[in-house]
């Protein structure tokens, strides 16, 4: 669910090449690129790698962590790929563009960093077997997708974290075909939401040992959203009961919302939550980076007896990247208790 942030970044840095394709290509046909179709057949480990026939793609990791004293932290590591043209090319002729974001969130601070790279020259890329995703010295890699190491650094933070999967991959929508709008536009979307995480954070006060859980999203497409969809609100939540929830809504200019989600059982079984099966209601706002943002939410899934309130660890978790957005750890209370991550995009000043 990261498309608008990603595509707006692309538009900002490559406006001439992309302006003719509409506002970041969100609601227009993209000639020459492949569109997802229902009934995908995934092949692993190959599909952990990149899909250059599709215009946009990402590897998106978030983690909820604690130190020995119980202090909470949030971690983000994201690598994005886009193709600015459907043609292939070697070296500097490659049409692949790469972006990356990293962040650490505490109750008092939110630190971010970003990277940019051109494809074809080895500065950034993804290989599926053994798995490695990298941009400069930042990396997410391992012998298999079940056991990874992630590392990144900014001007005032760094982290090195090990990830061990305790459950299977989960597929959103119908077998990984994740519809984003009433028109049926979609992306291929799966996650590994069962990572146990451990390692160290390096902050201005020193090195901190942490443990926790992590959630990795994978998605690729070419034009998944409708032209009037302005942004989204996306949750990935892990409950103390062992169940998990992905919940998202796409916001349209006319005030309508397209909502979808996935209920994940502790053993990895999933149940798709179609539009109409869940509700996301803003409860409280806060002034963030000169924007009024809904940082507190009510989330309802009647079929699962879920009625919870989400509150952020740090309401000011603003990704101060070239094109900014809100992303940070949250805690939920109510019918279910737990924690996770929230991303909000498309909120203008």
C-alpha positions in Angstrom: 0.0 0.0 0.0 2.8 2.4 -0.6 2.1 3.5 -4.1 1.3 7.2 -3.9 4.4 7.9 -1.7 6.6 6.0 -4.1 5.2 7.3 -7.4 5.1 10.9 -6.1 8.8 10.5 -5.3 9.4 9.4 -8.9 7.4 12.4 -10.3 9.4 14.8 -8.1 12.8 13.6 -9.4 11.9 12.7 -13.0 9.1 15.1 -13.9 9.8 15.4 -17.7 9.8 11.6 -18.3 6.7 11.0 -16.2 4.4 14.0 -16.7 3.1 12.7 -19.9 1.9 9.5 -18.1 -0.4 11.5 -15.9 0.0 12.3 -12.2 2.7 9.8 -11.4 0.9 7.3 -13.7 -1.6 6.5 -11.0 -4.8 6.3 -13.2 -3.5 6.1 -16.7 -2.7 3.3 -19.0 1.1 2.6 -19.1 1.8 1.3 -22.6 4.4 -1.5 -22.8 4.2 -2.5 -19.1 2.5 -5.6 -17.8 -0.7 -5.3 -15.7 -1.5 -7.9 -13.0 -4.3 -10.3 -13.7 -6.4 -12.5 -11.4 -5.2 -16.0 -10.5 -1.5 -15.3 -10.1 0.9 -18.3 -9.8 3.9 -17.3 -7.7 7.3 -19.0 -8.0 9.7 -18.8 -5.1 12.4 -17.8 -4.6 12.2 -16.1 -8.0 9.3 -13.8 -7.1 11.3 -12.5 -4.1 13.4 -10.7 -6.8 12.5 -7.9 -9.1 9.9 -7.8 -11.9 11.1 -5.3 -14.5 8.1 -5.9 -16.8 6.0 -4.1 -14.2 6.4 -0.4 -13.6 6.6 -0.3 -9.8 7.7 -2.5 -7.0 8.9 -2.5 -3.4 10.4 -4.5 -0.5 9.0 -2.8 2.7 10.0 -3.8 6.2 8.6 -2.4 9.5 9.4 -3.6 13.0 8.2 -3.0 16.5 11.1 -3.4 19.0 11.8 -3.1 22.7 15.0 -2.9 24.8 15.6 -4.7 28.1 13.9 -2.0 30.0 10.7 -2.2 27.9 11.3 1.1 26.0 9.6 0.9 22.6 11.1 1.6 19.2 10.0 1.4 15.6 12.1 0.6 12.5 11.6 1.0 8.8 13.6 -0.2 5.8 12.2 0.2 2.3 13.6 -0.3 -1.2 11.5 0.9 -4.2 12.0 0.1 -7.9 10.4 1.8 -10.8 10.9 1.6 -14.6 10.7 5.0 -16.3 10.2 3.2 -19.7 9.3 -0.3 -20.7 12.5 -0.8 -22.7 15.4 -2.8 -21.3 19.0 -1.5 -21.3 22.4 -2.2 -19.8 24.4 0.1 -17.5 23.4 3.7 -17.7 20.9 2.8 -20.4 18.8 0.9 -17.9 15.4 2.5 -17.3 15.3 1.2 -13.7 15.3 3.8 -10.9 15.7 2.8 -7.2 14.8 4.7 -4.0 15.2 3.7 -0.3 14.0 5.0 3.0 15.1 4.1 6.5 13.8 5.3 9.9 13.9 4.9 13.6 11.1 6.0 15.8 11.1 6.6 19.6 8.5 8.3 21.8 10.5 11.5 21.5 12.3 11.4 18.1 11.7 10.2 14.6 14.9 10.0 12.4 14.8 9.4 8.7 17.3 8.9 5.8 16.8 8.3 2.0 18.9 7.0 -0.9 18.6 7.2 -4.7 20.2 5.1 -7.4 20.1 4.3 -11.1 19.7 0.7 -12.1 22.1 -1.2 -14.3 25.3 0.0 -12.6 25.3 -2.2 -9.5 24.5 0.6 -7.0 21.1 -1.0 -6.1 19.2 -4.1 -7.0 17.6 -7.3 -5.8 18.7 -10.9 -6.4 16.3 -13.8 -5.3 18.6 -16.7 -4.5 20.3 -16.2 -2.2 18.1 -13.2 -1.4 19.8 -9.8 -1.4 18.2 -6.3 -1.7 20.6 -3.4 -1.5 21.3 0.2 -2.2 24.8 1.4 -1.5 25.7 -0.1 1.9 22.1 -0.5 3.0 20.9 -4.1 2.7 18.3 -6.7 3.4 19.7 -10.1 2.7 20.1 -13.8 3.7 20.6 -17.3 2.5 16.8 -17.7 2.4 13.8 -15.4 2.8 13.1 -16.9 6.2 16.4 -15.8 7.7 17.4 -12.2 6.9 19.7 -9.4 8.1 18.8 -5.8 7.6 21.1 -2.8 8.0 20.9 0.9 7.3 22.3 4.2 8.7 21.4 7.9 8.7 23.2 10.9 10.1 21.9 10.2 13.7 21.1 6.5 13.7 22.0 3.1 12.5 20.7 -0.4 12.9 21.7 -4.1 12.4 18.8 -6.5 12.9 18.4 -10.3 12.4 15.0 -11.6 11.2 13.8 -15.2 11.6 10.4 -16.2 10.2 8.2 -18.3 12.5 5.3 -18.7 10.0 4.5 -18.8 6.3 4.1 -16.1 3.7 0.6 -14.6 3.5 -1.1 -13.5 0.3 -3.6 -10.6 0.2 -6.7 -10.4 -1.9 -7.5 -13.4 -4.0 -4.4 -15.5 -3.8 -2.1 -12.4 -4.0 -4.2 -10.4 -6.5 -4.9 -7.4 -4.3 -7.7 -5.1 -5.7 -7.3 -1.4 -4.8 -10.4 0.3 -6.3 -14.0 -0.3 -7.4 -12.7 -0.4 -11.0 -10.7 -3.5 -10.2 -7.2 -2.1 -10.6 -4.8 -4.2 -8.6 -1.3 -5.3 -7.6 0.4 -8.6 -6.7 0.8 -8.4 -2.9 2.2 -10.8 -0.3 3.8 -10.4 3.1 6.0 -12.2 5.6 4.4 -11.0 8.8 5.9 -13.6 11.2 9.5 -12.3 11.6 11.0 -12.4 15.1 13.6 -9.6 15.2 16.7 -9.1 17.3 19.8 -6.9 17.1 21.1 -3.4 17.9 20.1 0.2 17.3 22.8 2.9 17.3 21.4 6.2 18.5 23.0 9.3 19.8 23.0 7.9 23.4 24.8 4.7 22.3 24.1 1.2 21.3 20.9 -0.5 22.3 20.0 -4.2 22.2 16.5 -4.8 21.0 14.0 -7.6 20.3 10.6 -7.7 18.7 8.6 -8.5 15.7 8.7 -7.4 12.0 6.5 -7.4 9.0 7.8 -7.4 5.4 5.5 -6.4 2.4 6.1 -7.2 -1.2 4.1 -5.7 -4.0 4.4 -5.0 -7.7 2.1 -3.5 -10.4 2.0 -1.0 -13.2 -1.2 1.1 -12.6 -3.1 -0.2 -9.5 -5.0 2.9 -8.5 -7.8 4.9 -9.9 -7.1 8.5 -11.1 -9.2 10.1 -8.4 -7.6 8.2 -5.5 -5.6 10.7 -3.5 -3.9 8.6 -0.8 -4.4 5.9 1.8 -4.3 4.8 5.4 -2.7 1.4 5.9 -2.3 -0.7 9.1 -0.3 -3.9 9.8 -1.2 -5.1 13.3 -0.1 -8.1 15.4 -2.3 -8.9 18.4 -1.3 -10.5 21.6 -3.6 -13.4 20.7 -1.2 -14.3 17.8 -3.7 -13.1 15.1 -2.7 -10.4 12.7 -4.6 -7.8 10.6 -3.7 -5.9 7.4 -6.3 -3.1 7.0 -6.3 -0.3 4.4 -8.5 2.3 2.9 -7.9 4.2 -0.4 -9.3 7.8 -0.2 -11.0 9.3 -3.3 -11.4 13.0 -4.1 -15.2 12.7 -3.8 -14.9 11.5 -0.2 -15.5 7.8 -0.9 -13.3 5.1 0.5 -12.3 1.7 -0.9 -11.4 -0.6 2.0 -9.8 -4.0 2.1 -7.9 -6.2 4.5 -6.5 -9.6 5.4 -7.2 -11.5 8.7 -4.2 -13.7 9.5 -4.6 -16.6 11.9 -1.6 -17.7 14.2 -0.9 -20.7 12.0 -0.7 -18.5 8.8 -4.2 -19.2 7.4 -5.8 -16.1 5.9 -9.2 -14.7 5.3 -9.8 -11.9 2.8 -11.8 -8.9 4.1 -13.4 -7.3 1.1 -14.7 -3.7 0.8 -17.4 -3.3 3.3 -16.1 -5.8 5.8 -14.1 -3.3 7.9 -14.3 0.3 9.0 -11.5 2.8 9.6 -12.7 5.9 11.5 -10.4 8.9 12.5 -10.8 9.8 16.2 -8.3 12.5 16.9 -5.9 14.7 14.8 -2.7 16.4 15.5 -0.7 19.1 13.8 2.2 17.4 12.1 4.6 19.2 9.7 2.0 21.9 9.1 -0.7 19.3 8.3 -3.7 18.2 10.3 -3.3 14.4 10.4 -5.6 11.7 11.9 -3.2 10.0 14.2 -5.8 8.2 16.3 -8.1 5.7 14.7 -11.0 3.3 15.4 -10.7 0.0 13.5 -13.8 -2.3 13.3 -14.0 -5.8 11.8 -17.4 -7.0 12.8 -17.0 -10.6 11.5 -13.9 -11.0 13.9 -15.4 -9.1 16.8 -12.7 -6.5 16.4 -13.3 -3.0 17.8 -10.0 -1.4 18.6 -8.4 2.0 19.0 -5.0 2.7 17.4 -2.6 5.3 19.0 0.9 6.2 17.8 4.1 5.8 19.7 5.1 9.2 18.4 2.4 11.4 16.7 5.2 13.3 14.9 6.5 10.2 13.0 6.8 12.3 9.8 9.0 10.8 7.0 10.9 14.0 6.1 11.9 12.6 2.8 11.9 14.4 -0.6 8.2 13.8 -0.7 7.1 13.3 2.9 4.4 11.1 4.5 3.6 9.7 7.9 4.8 6.3 9.0 5.3 5.0 12.5 4.6 2.4 15.2 1.2 2.2 16.8 -0.4 0.4 19.8 -4.0 -0.9 19.8 -6.4 -1.4 22.7 -10.0 -2.5 23.0 -11.4 -5.9 21.9 -7.8 -6.9 21.0 -4.5 -5.6 22.3 -1.4 -5.4 20.2 1.0 -3.3 18.1 2.0 -2.6 14.6 2.5 0.1 12.0 0.5 2.8 10.3 1.2 4.6 7.1 -0.7 7.7 5.9 -0.2 9.3 2.5 -1.7 12.0 0.4 -2.5 14.5 3.1 -1.7 17.9 1.7 -1.2 21.1 3.7 
